[in-house]
């Protein structure tokens, strides 16, 4: 009889530890975003994109009131280097359309603007023909990754150090849902 109580007590302890306690993290599915991925061509989750098939926008909500369109253009000219941008004020936000850029430079711009601005910076890539290929992305809590989501709600990550390795980018699809497309889109001013 004593053995049954001991086993029952151990079973309860194991259940609490792994079910609702700190051990529960060990059983959750983890995103592969938090490991260094292989080169894009060798990543089984690689999703190549033809960057020229997209209209590319950056949305910035400045953390300071003195920011204006000229300030945004100066940051681009001095630090980012996208050849041609159009900046438009949308209430508290700025919408920047990058007219000529490649995958690496455009996605790097999010990191640069985020470093200067402090956090309310999103990239939005609108496919010219197929809406389900539209995607939104932002910098993750880790500076090593950009996290994003396609309109189809397929989540992905972009490993920052590999952004420039392939002209079709290094988007890596994830089975872990970290973002919702419509929820992220609601945060942005209308196009």
N, C-alpha and C positions, 0 to 999 in steps of 0.2 A: 504494500500500500504506500509506503514512504517513497519508493522509487517512482511510482506514478506521479506523485505530487512534485517530485524533483524534476522529472521530465516535462511535466505540464508547465512548471515555473520557467524552465529553460526555454521552452517553446514560446511562452509569452514574451520573455526577454528578447529573443531573436526576432519575433514579430515586431515588437516595438522598435528595436534598433534598425532593422531593415525596412520596415513598413512605413514608419512615420518619423524615425529618428535620423541621426546623421548618416547612417548606413544606406538610407534610401537614395542618396546621390550616386552611390556605386551602381545602382540598378537602372538609372535613367539613361536613355539613349543620348549620347553625346554627339555634338556637331563635329564634323571633321574639319571645321574652320580653324580649330585651335591647334592644328599641327602644321608643320611646314609642308605644303603640297609639292608634288613633283612638278616639272615643267608642264605647261598647259597641254602639250601634245600627249604626255604620258599620264595625265590625270583622267581616270575613267569617268569622272563626273564633269569633265570640261564641256562648256557650252560656248562654242565659238560664235562671235557676233561680227557682222560686217558693219563697222562703226559708221560708214558713210550712208547706210540705210536708215539712220536715225536723225531726228532733230534733237539736239542736245541742249538741255537747260540746267542751270544752277539756280537754286533758290536760296537766298540768304536773308535771315532776319537778324539784323545787327543788334549786338548787345549794348551798343552805345548810340545815343541820339544824333551825334554830329556826322554820321556817315552819310555820304551822298553818292550819286552816280559817278562823279569824277573820282572819288576815293576808290570805288570798286574798279574803275578802269585803270587807275594807277597801280593797284595791286596786281592786276592782270599783266600790265606792261612790264613791271619791275620784277615780279616773282613767278608768274605762271607762264606767260608767253603764248597764249592762244592768239592766233593771228588776227581774227576778226570777231569781235563780240558786240552784241547790242544789249544795253542795260536799260531796264524799264522799272520804275517804281510801282509797286502794287501794294498800297497801304503801308504797313510796317515792313513789308518785304521788298527785296529786289529780285527781279527775274533777269537772269543773264542768259542770252542765247549764244552759244558758241558755234559760230558759223563755219569755222575751219579749224579742226583739231583732229588728233588721232586718239585712239583708245587710252593710251598711257597718259598723255598730257591732260585730257579732259578729266579723267578719273583722279589724277593727282591734284587737280584744281580744288576738288572737294576738301582734300586734306589741308591744303594751304589756306583756303578761306576759313576752314574750321579752326585751324590754329590761330588765325588772326581774330576771328569772330567769337569763338568760344562755344560753338555747339549747335546752332540752328542753321545748318547747311545741308541741303539735299541736292542730289543729282537726279534728274528725270530725263530718261531717254525715250522719246516717242518715235516708234517705228513709223516710217512713212507710208507703209502699205498695210501692215498687219497689227491691229491693236493688241492682240494677245502677246505680242513680243515686247510691248512697252515695259519698262522697268524703272523702279525708284531705288536709290541707294543712299547710304550715309556712312559716316565713319563709325566703326564699332567702338566700344569702350577701350579696346586694345588698339593702339595706333598701327598695328600690323595688318589690319583688315578693314575692308569696306564691306558692309552687310547690305544686301538688297533683296528685292522680291519682284518677280515678273507679275504682270496682270493676272496670270493664271494661278497666282499664289505659290509658285515654285520659288523657294528661298535659295539664296546663293551667297557666296563670299568671293571677294577679290583679294588675293594676297598681295599686299602693297609692293613687296620687293620683286615680284614677278610681273608687274603690270606692263612693263615695256618689252617683255621677251617675245611677244607674238603680236602681230598687227591685228589679229582677231581676238585679242584680249586673253584674260585668264579667269573668266567667270567659272566658278565651280559650284555646281548644283548641290544642294543639301537636302536631306530628308527631314531635317529638324526645322520646324516652323518657328522662326524668330520674329518675323514681320508679316503683316497683313497688308496687301497692296492698297485696298480701299481705305484702311485706317491711316496709312502713311499719306495717301493722296489727299485726304481731308485736311491734313495739316498745311497743305500748300495753297497759295492763292490761285484762283482760276487762271488758266492759260489765256 
